[in-house]
C-alpha cells in the first residue's frame, strides 16, 4: 500500500513540475514579446514551434510587434 501511495505522490509531483515549466515558458514568451523580440528569437528561446507561439499569443490577445 505504501508503494501505491508513493507512486501517486510521485505522479502528482511530476505533474506539478510540468505545469510549472509550462507556466514559466508562457511567461517567458510574454516577456520576450513585451521586449519587442522577433518570432525567431522567441522560437530559439523556447523551442516552441511558430504555430504554438502564435496560438498561445492569440489565446492571450497579445500581438507581436511588427
Secondary structure, DSSP 8 states (H G I E B T S, - for coil): -HHHHHHHHHHHHHHHHHHHHHHHHHHHHHHHHHTT--HHHHHHHH---HHHHHHHHHHTT-----
